[in-house]
Amino acid sequence: MVLAASIYQLPAIEAAKRLGYRVVTTDNVPSNPGHALADASHVVDTTDVRGVLAVAEAERIDGIISPGTDVAVETAAFVADRLGLPGPSADAARTFTQKRLFREFLRRAGLPCPEVVEVGEATDSRPLFEQRRWLVKPNRSSGSKGVFIVDSPTGLASRIAESKSFSVDGLALLEEFVDGTQHTCEGFLRDGELVVALLTDRDTVRPPHTATKGHRVPTRLDERQRGEALAAIEHVLRLAGIANGPVDCDFVVNDRGIFLIEVTPRLGGNSLSRLVGAALEFDLVSAAVRVACGDEVRVPASRAPKPAAIVILGVERAGRLRWNVAQARALALEPWVDALVFDIAHGERAEAFVNGRHRVGEVLITGASRDDIDAKVDEVSRRLDLRTD
């Protein structure tokens, strides 16, 4: 069973079918593209744990995953626990997908952690903004939906209601903004060890939004920082009793250390699995499907990542989407462009790229070096000339 059936669940559905599994999907949007690929689909919200359990029992599933979405991880863990299937414990899933609980977990573990305050419309936040910027974010959400950088009480007041609207539990948090370089780790855990791990440098849209617009490898972090990041991720997973399966982590590095912002036992979104395939030649999606069903996963020997990048395409303002069609065709033929995909047609309406729902496409790039990758990312942006009118 694959929880959700939007763009970021398609690779898991396709991989499972390619491996010979019968695939069942469920979410609350009947028109999502993954449903058409599945052998059976159900219109049940992925956060409806009892409803999903009933479907899982009726379909007699052998495994369940929640690729690319935090809000369904707890449901996957609950169902797996009830049916005796592989997966993290329900308690661990709850802790790692609710931002308030995860911050408390980090503090108990003695790890660096941003300050967090629960907020409401009546909160007196003036003292908080004297020297720091903050993030207002939903307690339970994904894809950077409802996350904003704020630097004043007025800015906070204007964002609280929207942030709460994106949270499954209706709770919004005010979290200290941690300055530093932003990164992601996409990996595979076996017996508590990250036997596959790709550390990326994460690109984001302009403030006040924080949506991911791409990842680049190899990371610019030095050897010591890479080692510290991997050790911190393994440590928190071990404390939570999570020993096997895919892992997705966002973290920030500065002169105070490694700040783990999110760690979740699932495949990451933003086409990170495709980047893992290009950089490490490892099919992380197939591995996640296999381990969820209790099947064997072969892991390749450790290797340095090949230079690569995934670019998530989006526009800064809403309107009818335009791009340089001739250059898009030429780019698709470049040997260093592994994939160039548009989610919507030329001339269709696009929303401003402020969260993962509003992407308009993606490009997978390979290169000779990290400097070459950076140059090619800039070239793609210049040649496509994405815009709206």
N, C-alpha and C positions, 0 to 999 in steps of 0.2 A: 504494500500500500504506500502510495506517494501522497503526502499531505500537501495540498494546493496544486494548481495546474496552470500557473501563469508561465511567462517566458523563462524564468529562472528554474522552473521545475522540469522543463522539457528535456534537458540532458539526462536527468535521472530516469525519466520515463523511457526515453530512447535507449539508454544503456541497458535498463532492465529487460526490455523487449529483445534487444540484440543478444542478451545472455540467455534468453529462452524462458524468462519468468512471465507469468501472467500478471498484468499490472492493473491495479485498482486505484482510481484517483478520487479525491473528495475535496471540495471547497464550496463556497457559497456563490460562485459566479459560473453559471452554466455555460457561458460563451468562452470561457478560458480555453486556450488552444490545447492544453494537455489532455483535456477530457476526450478530444477527438482521437488522440493517439492511444488512449487506454483501452483495455479489454472490457472494463466496466467502470462507470463513473457515477458519483453520487453528489447531490447538492446538499451537503452538510458542512457547516462552518468548521474550519480546522481547530477552533478553540472550544468547540462543543465536545468535551471529552466523552460524555456518555453516548452522544449520538455517533461519534466516530467509532467508539468501542462496539456499538451495536452493528455497524456496518462491517467492521473487522471480523466480528464473530460470524456474521452471516456469510461473508466471503471466504472464511477460513484461511486467513492470510498466514504467511510464513515469516514475514518481516515487515517493518514499517519505518519510514524515514521522513524527515522534515527538511528537505534541501532548500537553502536560500531564504528561510524565514524563521525568525526567532519565536514568533507567537505560537507556532504549532509544535515546538520542541517538547513542551510539557505534555501535550496531548499524546505525542508519539511515545514518550516515556511511560505515561499512564497505561496506554494500550499494551505496550510491550510487557510491562510488569504483570498486567492482568492475564495475558495470554502465554506468559513464560517465554517470551521472545528476547533476543539480544537487544541491549540498549542501556542507557544510563538510568539510574534510579529516578523516580519521580521527584524526590527531594532535591537531587542534584540538578535536574532539569529546571525545576522551579527557581532555585537559587541563581542559576547561571543565566536565566532569561528575564528575571525581574531586577531592574537596575538597583533598586533600593536594597534588596537582599544581597546582591552581588557585592555592593560596596561594604555592607556589614561583614560579609564573608572575608573580603580582602583585609579589612581592619583586624579581624580576629586572627588572621594568618600573619599579621605583622608586615604586610606588603604595602608599598606606596599606594596611596589612594586619594583621589580628589575629595574635597569636602562636599557633602550633599545635604540639602535642606528640602523638606517637603513644603510645597507652596500652594497657596490658594489666592483667590482674587483679593482677599483682605490682608494678605501678609505684608508686614512692614519690612521692606527689603532695603531701605535706604542705607543702613550701616554696612551692608554687604558689598556695596559698589564703591566704597571709598578708595580701594587700591586694586581691585580685581575685576576681570571679566568673568561672566558665567555662561553656562549653557542651560536653557530650559528645555526639558525633554520628557517624553512620555515614559512612564515606568515600564510599560509593556507594549513594545512596538518593534518595527524593523524597517530597514531601508531608509534610515534617516528621516522618516516621516515625523513631523511635529518637533524637530530639533532645531533650535535657533541659538545663535550667539547673541547675548544681550549685555549691555554695558551701563544700564541705568534703570532705575525703578520704572520709569515710563515705558522703556523698551520691554521690560518684563511684563508689565500689566497688559501690554498690547498683544502678547504672545501666549499667555497662560491658557486661555480658553481653547485656542487652536491646538496647543500641545496636548491638553487633556483629551480633546476629541479623538486623537489618534491612539490613545492608550486603551488597551483592552479592559483595564480595571478603572479607567477614568482618573488615574492619579498622575500628576505632573511633578517633576523634581527640578530643583535648581541645583546645578552641579558646577563646581569650580572649573573654569576653563584652564586646561593644562597646556602651557606653551611648549613647543618642541616640534620635532619631526614626527610625522604620522606614518604608521606602518601596519601591515597585516601579516599574520602567519596563517597559511593554509596547509594543513598537514593531515597525517594519518597516524593514529596511536595504536601501538601494539604492546600489551602487557605494561602499560604505563610509560612507554618510551615513544617519543616522536620519531618513528623510523623513516618517515617522509615529512619534510618540512620546507616550505617555500616562504622565505621572508621577503616582503615587497615594500617598496616605497609607495605610499598611497597619495593620490592626487584628489583634491576636493574642489567643489565649486566655491565661488566667492562668498564671503560672509554677507549676511548673517546666517546663511545656510551651510550645511556640512555634508551634503550628499557626495558620495564617491563618484569621481569622474574618470578613474583609471588607476592602474597599478603598473609599476615598472620593476624589473629585475635585471641583474642582481642588485640587491639593496646597496645603498651607500653607507650603511652602518659598518663600523669596523669589527674585527673578529671578536673583541671583548664584548661589545654591545650585542652582537648576534648570539654569543654564548649565554649572556645574562638573560636575554629575552626568552630563549628556548628553555632555559632552566626555570624561569619564573612560570612559564606556561605549564610545563610538566609538573611543577610543584603544586599549583592550584588544582590541576586535574587529579593528581594523586590524592590530595586532601579530600576531594569530593568523591573519590572512589570510582572515577571514570578512567578505564584502562584501555579500551579498544574503540576504534572507529574514527570517523572524520572529525576534525577540529578546525574551528574558525576563530581567529582572535584579532581584534584591533588593539593597537597599543601606541603609546607616545613615548618618545625618548628625549630626555633633556639632561642637564647637568646634575639633577637630583636622582636620576635613575630611570628605571623602566616602569611606566604606568600602564597596567592592563586595564583597558577601557571596557572591552567586552571579550568574553571567552564563551564559546558555545559548542556543544558536541553535535555538530551538523556540518554539511557542505555549505560553504560561503556563497553569497550572491555575487552579483557584478561579474559573472563569468570567470571567477577565480579558478574554477576547475579546468577551464580551457587553457588558462595561463600555466597551470601546473603541468598540463599535458605538453605544452610547447616548450617549457623550460626544463622539465625533469623527465619527460617522456614516460609519465606515470598516469594511468587512467584512474584518477581519484574517484570519479563518479561510479565506475564499475566496482571499485573496491568498497565503496560505501554501501552499494546495493548488496554485494556478497556478504559483507560482515553483518548487515542487518538480518540476513536470512540464515546466519550461522554457517556460511560456507567459507571455504579456504580462500585466503587472499595472498597472492605472491607479491612480495615487496622487492623492488630492485635495489641494487647496491647504492650506497650514498654517492651523490655526485654533485658537482657545482652546477648551478643553473645556467642554461644557455640564455643569453640576453634576449629579452622579450618584453612586451607590454600589451596590456588590454586597455583600450580607450573606450570609455562609455560616452556616446554622443548625446548632446543635449543643447538647448538654446536658452539664452538668458531671459527672453521675454516671450509671452504667448503670441501666437499668430499662425499664419499659414507657413508651413515649413518649406524652405528653399535650400538648395545646395547646387554646386557646380556639377551638373550631370556628366559632362564630358570628362571632367577630372575624376569623378567617382568611378567611371568606367575604366579610366586609365589606371587609377590606383588599384582597382581590383585585379589588374593584370601584373602588377609589380611583384617580383619574386619574394619580396620581404613582407608583403601583405598576405597573411594566411587566411584571413576572412574579413569581409566588409559587408555588414548587414544593416539594413534599415528596417525599423519596426513599423513605420508608417510610410505612406506614399508621398512623393513630391507634391506639394500643394495642399496636403491635408493639414488640419489644425494640430499644432503642437503646444503643449503647456510649458511654462518656464521650468527649467530643470532645477527643482528645489528638493526633490527626493527621488528614490529609485523608481517610482511609478512613472516618472516623466521623461525617462530616457527616450531617445528616438532611434537608437542603433548602437552598434559597437564595431570596433576594428581590432583585430589581433595582429600584432606586428612582431617580427623577429629581426635580429640584427647581428652585427659582428662584435659589438661591445656595448657597454652601458652608454657611453657618449654617443654612439651611433643610434641607439634606441631613442635617446632624448632628442636628437636631431630629427629622426623620422616621425616622432610624435608631433613635433612642431610642423613638419612638412605636411602631415595629414590634415592638421587643422587649417593650415593656409590653403591647401589645394581644394579641400571640400567646401570651405567658405560657408559653413552652416549659418542660416539666418532665418528670420521670420518677417513677414509683412502683413 
